[in-house]
Amino acid sequence: MASSPVCTRPLALILISHLQRVAMASLTAKSLVARPGVRPFTSRRQTCVAPMAALSQDELKQQAAWKAVDYVKSGMVVGLGTGSTAAFAVDRIGQLMKEGTLKDIVGVPTSIRTYEQAKSLGIPLATLDEQPKIDVAIDGADEVDPKLDVVKGRGGALLREKMVEMASAKFVCIVDDTKLVEGLGGSKLAMPVEIVQFCHKYTLNRLAALPEVAGCQAKLRMEGDKPYVTDNSNYIVDLYFETPIQDSQAASKAILALEGVVDHGLFLDMVDVCIIAGSNGVEVKERQ
């Protein structure tokens, strides 16, 4: 019996040591979960994804633009949009052409600004006179409603954009989720109308008086102390709405019926695919 303590003492030490290791492992696991920035363990059956840092608006625009370029295939004639979002798509096309992924692309630019960007990237260019049928056009938008009707033209290129996109077999619109509205005009930002310079005040007053855009405020777009001039040597009247336009189709027809109006920024029944980048990723919507 005297030898019993000699045998039980090592067993007790072993048990205590085992319990200490279990406790330390538990504390370590808890500390790893609690510490910010430490990636949790994963298994083959479960993958834990760390939350992504909030993306900037430019990063969201780039995501949408790069996704849109997936619609571009070698040998296509591509309408090249204008604006900060479309510029990412033009850059991407230029990059893929340089890498050899895309070949035999012809771009049809929608503005002088886009023409200069595409030319600097080595993208072969043409006009609608030379390429009247376009395979796909990629462009941004200022507002997108649930039906995928959009407002465009705050960058001043609405006429050429509409001409190129109407000539396209597929129009892919790219936006970040800040551009989504319940109804066009709902952002309370400008809905542009391109007008001729001749008697522009007369045309502006007639626009403001249209019942179809009742309640809007019409302002001549300025650049410094002079009226803004488009690539087509026209002026722009910006219409501002406190509430969304009640009937966009009726407003479109009424505006276009005025002498002196060249075109407007309502792009109705034109978008085939809208790619929307947001905090939860990229969403692709197609017109029903």
C-alpha positions as CSV (number, residue, x, y, z in Angstrom):
1,M,0.0,0.0,0.0
2,A,3.0,2.3,0.7
3,S,3.8,2.3,-3.0
4,S,0.3,3.4,-4.0
5,P,1.1,7.2,-3.8
6,V,4.1,6.6,-6.0
7,C,1.9,5.1,-8.7
8,T,-1.0,7.6,-8.5
9,R,1.1,10.8,-8.4
10,P,2.4,10.6,-12.0
11,L,-1.2,9.7,-13.2
12,A,-2.5,12.8,-11.5
13,L,0.2,15.0,-13.0
14,I,-0.6,13.6,-16.4
15,L,-4.3,14.3,-16.0
16,I,-3.6,17.9,-14.8
17,S,-1.2,18.4,-17.7
18,H,-3.8,17.1,-20.2
19,L,-6.5,19.4,-18.7
20,Q,-4.2,22.4,-19.0
21,R,-3.5,21.7,-22.7
22,V,-7.2,21.5,-23.4
23,A,-7.9,24.7,-21.5
24,M,-5.0,26.5,-23.4
25,A,-6.3,25.2,-26.8
26,S,-9.8,26.5,-25.9
27,L,-8.5,29.9,-24.9
28,T,-6.4,30.2,-28.0
29,A,-9.4,29.3,-30.3
30,K,-11.5,31.9,-28.5
31,S,-8.8,34.6,-28.8
32,L,-8.4,33.9,-32.5
33,V,-12.2,34.3,-33.1
34,A,-12.3,37.4,-31.0
35,R,-9.3,39.2,-32.5
36,P,-10.1,41.4,-35.5
37,G,-8.3,40.5,-38.7
38,V,-7.5,36.9,-37.7
39,R,-8.9,34.6,-40.3
40,P,-11.0,31.7,-38.8
41,F,-10.2,28.1,-39.5
42,T,-11.8,26.5,-42.5
43,S,-12.6,22.9,-43.3
44,R,-13.4,21.2,-46.6
45,R,-17.1,21.3,-45.9
46,Q,-17.3,24.9,-44.7
47,T,-15.6,28.0,-46.0
48,C,-15.6,31.2,-43.9
49,V,-15.2,34.3,-45.9
50,A,-13.9,37.4,-44.1
51,P,-16.1,40.5,-44.7
52,M,-14.9,42.7,-47.6
53,A,-13.9,46.2,-46.9
54,A,-16.3,48.8,-48.2
55,L,-15.5,49.5,-51.9
56,S,-15.3,53.1,-53.1
57,Q,-17.7,54.3,-55.8
58,D,-14.9,54.1,-58.4
59,E,-14.2,50.5,-57.4
60,L,-17.9,49.6,-57.8
61,K,-17.9,51.3,-61.2
62,Q,-14.9,49.3,-62.3
63,Q,-16.6,46.0,-61.2
64,A,-19.6,46.8,-63.3
65,A,-17.5,47.9,-66.3
66,W,-15.3,44.8,-66.3
67,K,-18.3,42.5,-66.1
68,A,-19.9,44.3,-69.1
69,V,-16.8,43.7,-71.2
70,D,-17.5,40.0,-70.9
71,Y,-20.2,40.7,-73.5
72,V,-17.5,41.8,-76.0
73,K,-16.1,39.1,-78.3
74,S,-13.3,39.2,-80.9
75,G,-14.4,40.6,-84.2
76,M,-17.2,42.8,-82.8
77,V,-18.1,46.4,-83.5
78,V,-18.5,48.0,-80.0
79,G,-20.2,51.2,-79.0
80,L,-18.0,53.0,-76.5
81,G,-19.9,55.1,-74.0
82,T,-19.0,58.3,-72.3
83,G,-18.5,59.1,-68.6
84,S,-16.6,57.9,-65.6
85,T,-18.1,54.4,-65.5
86,A,-17.8,53.8,-69.3
87,A,-14.2,54.9,-69.2
88,F,-13.4,51.8,-67.1
89,A,-14.9,49.6,-69.8
90,V,-12.9,51.4,-72.6
91,D,-9.7,50.9,-70.5
92,R,-10.5,47.2,-70.1
93,I,-11.2,46.6,-73.8
94,G,-7.8,48.3,-74.5
95,Q,-6.1,46.1,-72.0
96,L,-7.6,42.9,-73.3
97,M,-6.6,43.9,-76.9
98,K,-3.1,44.6,-75.8
99,E,-2.9,41.2,-74.1
100,G,-4.3,39.5,-77.2
101,T,-7.5,38.2,-75.5
102,L,-9.6,40.4,-77.8
103,K,-8.8,40.8,-81.5
104,D,-10.3,42.6,-84.5
105,I,-12.4,45.0,-82.4
106,V,-13.7,48.2,-83.9
107,G,-15.0,50.9,-81.5
108,V,-17.6,53.5,-82.2
109,P,-17.1,56.3,-79.7
110,T,-19.9,58.5,-78.3
111,S,-17.9,61.6,-77.7
112,I,-14.7,63.4,-78.4
113,R,-13.5,62.5,-74.9
114,T,-14.1,58.8,-75.5
115,Y,-12.5,59.0,-79.0
116,E,-9.3,60.4,-77.5
117,Q,-9.3,57.8,-74.7
118,A,-9.8,54.9,-77.1
119,K,-7.3,56.2,-79.6
120,S,-4.7,56.4,-76.9
121,L,-5.3,52.8,-76.1
122,G,-4.8,51.7,-79.7
123,I,-8.5,50.7,-80.2
124,P,-9.4,50.9,-84.0
125,L,-12.2,53.4,-84.4
126,A,-15.0,54.2,-86.8
127,T,-18.2,56.2,-87.0
128,L,-21.8,55.2,-87.7
129,D,-21.2,56.3,-91.3
130,E,-18.7,53.5,-91.6
131,Q,-20.2,51.0,-89.1
132,P,-24.0,51.5,-89.0
133,K,-24.6,48.2,-87.3
134,I,-23.1,47.7,-83.8
135,D,-22.9,44.4,-82.0
136,V,-22.9,45.7,-78.4
137,A,-22.7,49.1,-76.8
138,I,-21.5,49.6,-73.2
139,D,-22.3,52.8,-71.4
140,G,-23.2,54.2,-68.0
141,A,-26.3,55.9,-66.8
142,D,-27.3,58.7,-64.3
143,E,-30.5,57.0,-63.2
144,V,-32.0,53.5,-63.6
145,D,-35.6,52.7,-62.8
146,P,-37.0,49.2,-62.1
147,K,-38.0,48.8,-65.8
148,L,-34.4,49.5,-66.8
149,D,-35.4,52.8,-68.4
150,V,-32.6,55.3,-67.7
151,V,-31.6,58.9,-67.6
152,K,-28.3,59.8,-69.4
153,G,-26.5,62.8,-70.5
154,R,-25.2,64.6,-67.4
155,G,-21.8,64.3,-69.0
156,G,-23.2,66.2,-72.1
157,A,-22.9,63.4,-74.7
158,L,-26.5,62.3,-74.8
159,L,-27.2,62.8,-78.5
160,R,-24.2,60.7,-79.7
161,E,-24.8,58.2,-77.0
162,K,-28.4,57.7,-78.1
163,M,-27.5,57.4,-81.8
164,V,-24.9,54.8,-81.1
165,E,-26.9,52.8,-78.6
166,M,-30.0,52.8,-80.9
167,A,-27.8,51.3,-83.6
168,S,-26.6,48.5,-81.3
169,A,-28.0,45.0,-81.2
170,K,-27.4,44.9,-77.5
171,F,-27.1,47.8,-75.1
172,V,-25.3,46.9,-71.8
173,C,-25.8,49.6,-69.1
174,I,-23.3,49.8,-66.2
175,V,-23.9,51.5,-62.9
176,D,-23.2,51.4,-59.2
177,D,-26.2,51.0,-56.9
178,T,-26.4,54.7,-56.1
179,K,-28.0,55.3,-59.5
180,L,-31.1,53.2,-58.8
181,V,-34.3,55.2,-58.5
182,E,-38.0,54.3,-58.2
183,G,-38.9,56.6,-61.0
184,L,-36.9,58.7,-63.5
185,G,-36.2,62.2,-62.2
186,G,-36.3,60.7,-58.7
187,S,-32.7,61.6,-57.8
188,K,-33.6,65.3,-58.1
189,L,-30.6,65.7,-60.3
190,A,-30.5,66.9,-63.9
191,M,-32.5,65.4,-66.8
192,P,-30.8,67.0,-69.7
193,V,-32.3,68.2,-73.0
194,E,-30.1,69.2,-75.9
195,I,-31.3,72.2,-77.8
196,V,-30.0,74.4,-80.6
197,Q,-28.4,77.7,-79.7
198,F,-30.8,79.8,-81.7
199,C,-33.4,81.5,-79.4
200,H,-32.4,79.1,-76.5
201,K,-34.3,81.2,-73.9
202,Y,-37.5,80.7,-75.9
203,T,-37.0,77.0,-76.0
204,L,-36.1,76.8,-72.3
205,N,-39.3,78.6,-71.4
206,R,-41.4,76.3,-73.6
207,L,-39.8,73.2,-72.0
208,A,-40.6,74.5,-68.5
209,A,-44.2,75.1,-69.5
210,L,-44.9,71.6,-70.7
211,P,-47.7,69.9,-68.7
212,E,-45.9,66.6,-69.1
213,V,-43.0,67.9,-67.0
214,A,-45.1,70.1,-64.7
215,G,-43.3,71.3,-61.6
216,C,-39.8,70.9,-63.0
217,Q,-37.2,73.7,-62.9
218,A,-35.4,74.4,-66.2
219,K,-31.9,75.7,-66.1
220,L,-29.4,76.4,-68.9
221,R,-26.2,74.4,-68.3
222,M,-23.3,76.7,-67.8
223,E,-19.5,76.3,-68.0
224,G,-18.0,79.1,-66.1
225,D,-19.8,82.3,-67.1
226,K,-20.8,80.9,-70.6
227,P,-23.3,78.3,-71.7
228,Y,-22.0,74.7,-71.9
229,V,-21.6,73.7,-75.6
230,T,-21.9,70.0,-76.6
231,D,-19.7,68.2,-79.1
232,N,-22.5,69.0,-81.6
233,S,-22.3,72.8,-80.9
234,N,-25.6,72.8,-79.1
235,Y,-26.7,73.9,-75.6
236,I,-28.2,71.8,-72.8
237,V,-31.2,72.7,-70.6
238,D,-31.2,70.7,-67.4
239,L,-34.7,69.8,-66.0
240,Y,-34.8,69.3,-62.2
241,F,-37.8,67.4,-60.6
242,E,-38.9,67.4,-57.0
243,T,-40.8,64.1,-57.6
244,P,-40.3,61.5,-60.3
245,I,-41.7,62.0,-63.8
246,Q,-45.3,60.6,-63.8
247,D,-45.3,59.4,-67.4
248,S,-41.8,59.2,-69.0
249,Q,-43.2,58.2,-72.4
250,A,-45.5,61.2,-72.5
251,A,-42.8,63.5,-71.4
252,S,-40.4,62.1,-74.1
253,K,-42.9,62.8,-76.8
254,A,-43.8,66.2,-75.6
255,I,-40.2,67.3,-75.3
256,L,-39.3,66.0,-78.8
257,A,-42.3,67.8,-80.3
258,L,-40.9,71.2,-79.5
259,E,-39.0,73.0,-82.3
260,G,-35.5,73.7,-81.2
261,V,-35.1,70.5,-79.2
262,V,-32.5,68.1,-80.6
263,D,-33.0,65.2,-78.1
264,H,-33.3,64.5,-74.4
265,G,-31.8,62.2,-71.8
266,L,-34.7,59.8,-71.4
267,F,-33.5,56.5,-72.8
268,L,-36.7,54.5,-72.8
269,D,-37.0,50.8,-73.9
270,M,-33.3,50.8,-74.9
271,V,-31.3,49.0,-72.2
272,D,-31.1,45.2,-72.8
273,V,-28.8,44.4,-69.8
274,C,-28.1,46.4,-66.7
275,I,-25.1,45.5,-64.6
276,I,-25.3,47.0,-61.1
277,A,-22.3,46.9,-58.7
278,G,-23.1,47.2,-55.0
279,S,-21.7,46.3,-51.6
280,N,-23.1,42.7,-52.0
281,G,-21.5,42.2,-55.4
282,V,-22.4,42.5,-59.0
283,E,-26.0,42.0,-60.2
284,V,-27.0,41.5,-63.8
285,K,-30.6,42.4,-64.8
286,E,-32.1,41.8,-68.2
287,R,-35.1,43.5,-69.7
288,Q,-38.2,41.4,-69.5
